[in-house]
């Protein structure tokens, strides 16, 4: 079972910006090899940090306007939102250890 859920422009504000917990948004595409390689890492993080961090995905192919709204120029791009505000942006693939280190100050 996947711990990652897809979010579209219609639900973005409710799911991400109004969330009581921090939300990591993965802007990705099916054809993106680094995105696919990052997926298992995000699954593991979502399970490990359940209750402290929610991880959702935005398919940039289907949600181009949403990607543009958040200034996503490269994928994978991970944007961490806390209290409705962007607090951290990570571009490219990362190891689980490195992602945890980057995210820890915001959890």
N, C-alpha and C positions, 0 to 999 in steps of 0.2 A: 504494500500500500504506500502510495506517495504521500510525503509530508508537505509537498509543495503544491500550492493551488495556483491556477491561472487567474489573472485579474485583467479586466478590460477597462476602458475609459469610463464606462457607465458606473462601475463599482469601485473605481480607484479611490475616490475621496472617502468613501465609507470604510473600505477594507484597510486602506493604508493611512490616510491622513487623520482619521478619527479613531484609530486603534489605541487602546490603553497601553499596549506594549510596543516596543520597538519593532519595526518592520523592515526587513531587507528585501528590496525589490530587485529581481534579476531580469534585466532587459536582455533578451536572447532571441535566437532564431534557430529553427530546425537545421538549416544548412550550415550553421556555424560550428566547425569542429571544436574550437576551444570552449564554446558554450556547452556542447555535449559532454566534453571531458570534465567540466566543472559541475555538472548535474549530480553525480554521486557524492561529491563533497558537500554540496548544498543539502542533499537529502540527509547525510550524516549529521550536519550541523543542526538542521531543523529538529531531528530526533533528540539530539543531545541538549539543545537549548529550549526545548518545548516549555512553554509557559513564560519564558523570558524574551524570546525572539520568535517572530512569525516570519516566514520566508514565502514570498509569492513571486510568480513569474509573469512577465509581460512579453508576449511575442511581438517583436518589432515589425514583422511582416504584416500582421493583422491589426496592429495598433500603432500605426505610423504617427498619427497626431499626438498620441500620448508620449511616444518616444521624443518627438520634437519638443513638446511642452516641457520636458525635463532635460533638454539639451543633450540627449544621447546621440553621440556621433560615432562611437565604436561599440562593438559588442564582443564579449560580454561586458556589460556595465552593471555594477551592483551599486545601488543607492540605499543607504540606511536612513530611515525616517524615524524620528522620535518626537512625540508631541506635535505631529503634523508638519515638522520641519526637516529638511535635509540636513543631516549632521555629518555624513561621511560618504565619499564616492570612491569606488574602487573599479579600475578599468583593467580587464584582462583576467586570466586564470590565476588562481592562487591555491596553495596547499591549504588543507584544513587548519594546520597549526598557524599559518600566517594569517588566515582569515580570522581565526579566534583572537589572535593578538590585536588585529586591527579593530575588531568589533568590541572587545572587552570593556573599554572605557565607557561605552554607551549602554551597556546592559545593566 
